[in-house]
Amino acid sequence: MLELTEYLVAIAICSPIFFFIVAVAFRLLDNSASIFLDHEILVDSSYVSVSLIKDHINTTEDKKLKNSLKRALIYRKLHNLFMILALISIPPVVIACFLVPFNI
């Protein structure tokens, strides 16, 4: 039973890091600024706002641009979801580290 507890603690400690790494991967996949620049639309920064992306989805007639922007929005939402999961998983890890006894 002690081994199971140690494995669970190890998994709990790694879970926020795992969620953060997945969130970073989705942020890297969200290349909305590059999509705009490829279609000769100038943007101010590399982080394009969601409202600007939605405006271009609604106004453009180009199917390829629309699909690329929709995919970028999905990646951005997944990035936000995994960042929230990483933040939510930190307090249980801290609590578990103090409450679970270790026999060293």
C-alpha positions, -999 to 999 in steps of 0.1 A, spaced: 0 0 0 29 23 7 42 18 -28 9 28 -43 8 59 -22 43 69 -34 33 63 -70 2 84 -66 22 112 -50 47 111 -78 19 113 -104 3 141 -84 35 161 -84 40 157 -121 4 165 -131 7 203 -130 39 201 -151 22 178 -176 -7 201 -179 16 231 -184 36 213 -211 4 204 -230 -8 240 -227 25 253 -241 22 228 -270 -13 241 -278 0 277 -276 27 269 -301 1 253 -324 -19 285 -323 -1 305 -349 -29 330 -357 -5 359 -363 13 338 -389 -20 329 -406 -28 366 -409 6 375 -422 4 346 -448 -28 362 -461 -12 397 -461 -32 410 -432 -11 431 -409 -13 426 -371 2 446 -343 16 418 -322 21 381 -323 -8 376 -299 -40 383 -319 -71 389 -299 -100 364 -301 -124 392 -312 -102 400 -342 -100 364 -352 -138 360 -349 -143 392 -369 -122 378 -397 -139 345 -396 -173 362 -400 -162 386 -427 -139 366 -449 -150 345 -479 -118 325 -481 -125 289 -469 -89 281 -462 -84 312 -441 -117 305 -422 -106 269 -414 -72 280 -403 -86 307 -380 -112 283 -366 -84 258 -358 -63 285 -342 -93 294 -320 -97 257 -309 -59 256 -301 -63 288 -281 -92 274 -261 -73 242 -254 -43 262 -243 -65 281 -218 -82 249 -206 -48 232 -199 -35 263 -182 -65 263 -159 -60 226 -152 -24 233 -143 -33 260 -119 -61 240 -104 -39 210 -98 -12 229 -79 -31 232 -45 -39 194 -42 -2 187 -49 9 210 -22 -17 196 3 -7 160 -7 30 167 -1 23 179 34 -3 153 44 11 121 30 37 106 53 70 95 37 90 66 51 126 73 41 
